[in-house]
Amino acid sequence: MQRLLAVFIVALLAGLIATLPLKLVLGLTGHGIDLSRAEIHGSIWNGTIRGARFGQLSIRRAKIHTRPWPLLGGRLAIDWVLADAGLRGSGLAWIDLQGDWQARDAHLVGVPVRLGLQRIPGLTEGTVITVSLDRLEITDGHCAAASGTMNAAVSADLSQEFGLAVPELSGVLECRGGDLVAALAGESEDMSIAAEMSFGLTDIAWRLGITTANPDLGNALAYSAFNLSDGVWRRNGEMRHAD
């Protein structure tokens, strides 16, 4: 009898948890997610978020499926899917009541404006950026552990205007000084490029270095506010997530 009662209570709790409104649960655990302009519909079992922001990511539509059992221990486990023209992806996120969170097996494919990278030179509207995260842990708003890769194609305008071979950039994601850092590099017969992007709590800092022997490209880089130092054209900047 006691076993049947225990099974009944557990099943009842699971049913209640599974039907909790997604908006209520995100209000308690969704630290770091800007929901001020978001539309949230459905339960945690099957919900939809439109118009949210997460750091530099602009989320137009996300499908959410929450695993109910971790809620009994005060954690939120979310299977998420992003699917629109500018940003696609999926993964698993763990969030606790203190606002610390983890991402596992996450994959994103998007254009610069949707990833908050539109002001970085060479990343044009049609550039496709791919991010694969095996692991990302955020504690107290800072990067505690990360493992993954990032790939980006530099502007094809250089190839069309100057007839140059433009490399694709690729590299790893890691934590450095509490920020998530992407260190990318690529090389072709006409140029080599090194890029570093540091994703902080409120902003993104970036640095570019381009080495080339092509005088026309050098003039174009000088016109675009790059500075030549030790044979490398350099430029850096930063932008806030809402820019």
N, C-alpha and C positions, 0 to 999 in steps of 0.2 A: 504494500500500500504506500509506504514511504517513497519507494522508488517511482511509482506511478505519479505521486504528487510532485516529486522533484522533476521528473520529465515534463510534467504539465507546466510547472513554474518556468522552467528553462524555455520551453516552447512559447509560452506566453511572453516572456521577456524578449525573445528573438523576434516574435511577431510585432511587438510594440516598437522595438528598435528599428525594424525594417520599414515601418510606416512613418517614422519621424519625418517631418518636413525638412527638406534639404536646406532651406533658408535658415531654419533654427539651428541646425547642427553647424553650418558654416559660420554663423554668428558667434558660436562658442569656441570653435577651433580654427577658423580660417584666418589666423594671424598672418599678415603679410600680403593678403589678397585684398585688392581694392574693389569692394562691392558697392561703392556709393552710387554708381550708375548702372548697376547690373540688374538684369531680370533673372530671377531664380524660380524654377518651376519643378514640381514633382517631389518625390520622397528621396531619401538617401539611397534607397534601393534602385531607383531609376529616375534620375533628375537631369535637368538641363540648366546650364548657366550661359547667359548671353551678355556681352558688354562688360566683362570684368577685366581687370589688369592685375598681372602678377609680376612685380618688378618691371622689367622692360617689355614683357610679353603683353601684347594686346589680344585678348581672347574674345572673339566674336561669338563662338558657339562651342560649348564643351558638353559632352555627354558624360554623366557621372554615375558610377555604380559603386556603392559603399558596401564593404564587407561588414556585416553586423557584429560578429563576435568580438573583434578588437575593441568595440565601444564599451564592452563590459569592463575592460581594463583601462579605460580612459584614453584610448587612442583611436584615431580615425584612419582606416585603410581604404584608399580610393583608387579604383581602376578608372582611368580617364581616357577619353578620346577627343581629339580636336580635329574638326573636318570642315574647312572652308577653303576658298580659292587661294588664300594667302598663307595659311598656316595649317599644317596637318601633323598629327602625331598621336602617340599613345604611351601609356606607362602606368606605373603603380606609385602612389604617394602615401606616406605614413605621416600623420600629424598628431602631436599630443596637445594636451590642454595648456601647456606652457608656450605653445607656438613654435616649438622645435619641429623640424620635419625632415623627411628623407624621401628621395626619389630613387626608384629602382627600374632598370630595364626601360628607360625612357628614350623615345626617338622623336625628333622634330624635323620637319622640312618646311622652310618658310622663306619669305622675301624679307629684305632688310627692314622695311618700315614696320613689319609685324613683330620683328625681334628687337626693335629699338635701336637698330644699327644704321639707320638711313643717312646719318651725317658723316659717316666714315668715307673718305674719298675712295673711289673705285668700286664701291658697292652700290650699283645702280638698281633701278626699279625691277629689272628682270633677273638680277642675280639670285641664284638659288643657294641657300645655306642649309647644310645638313648637320644636325647635332645628334650624337648617340651617347647616352649617359648610362654607364653600368651602375654607377652609384653617385649620389650627391647627398651630403648631410649638412643641414643648416642648424646651428645651435646659437641661441641668443642673437639671431639675425646675421650671423657670420658663417662663412664656409668653414666647416670642420673637416670634411673629407670629400674627395671627388675623384672619379675615374671615368674617362670617356674621351671622345674625339669630336672634332669639328672640321668641316670642309666648306670652302667657299670659292666660287669662281669670280675672278676680278673682272672689271668692266670689259666687255667686248669692244667698246669704243676705241680702245687703244689699238686693237688689232685692225679695226676698220680704218682708222684715221692715219696710222703710221705704218701699217703692214707688219706689225710686230707679233711674235709669238708670246702670248700672255699665259703665265702659269696658273694652275689651280693651286689654291692654298689649302694646306691640311696640317693638323697638329693635334695636340692633346689638351685636355682640360684638367686643371689641378687647382688646389687651394694654395693661396699665397697671401700671408698677412691678413687672413680673414676674408679675402675676396676670392671669387671664382675667376680663374684666369685661363684664357685661351691663347696659347702660343702657337702661331701658325707660320708656315714658310712654304715657298714654292720657287722653282727655278726653271727657266727656259733658255733657249739659245740667245735671247735678246735682253733678258733681265732676270734679276733675282729679287724676291720680295720677302720681307719679314714683317709680320704683324702681331701685335699683342693687344688683347682686349681684357680689361679688368672690370668685372661686374661686381660693384659694391652694393651696399644696402640702399643707397639713394641715387647713385649715378654710375656711369660707365666711363672709364678712362681708356684711351687707345693711343697706340704708337705705331707708326709705319716707317719702314726703311726700304728704299728701292735703289738698287745698284744697276746701272745701265751705261753703255758706251754710246748710245744713240743720242746725238745732239738735239734732234727735234723733240724727243721725249724729255730730255733734260730741260729744254726751254719751256715745255708744257708744264713740267713739275714746278719749275720756278714761278711760273704764272699762277699756279695753284697753291702758292704759299709754302712749298717745300723749301727747305734750306739744305745746301750742299755742305757736308762735313765729312772729311776723311774719305771722299769718294762715294759717300752714300747720301742720297736725297732723303731727308727726314722731316716728318711732321707728326705732331701729336695734338690731342685735344681731349675734351671730356664733355659729357652731356648728362643731364638729369633724366630719370626714367620717363618723366612726363613730357619731355621735349619732343 
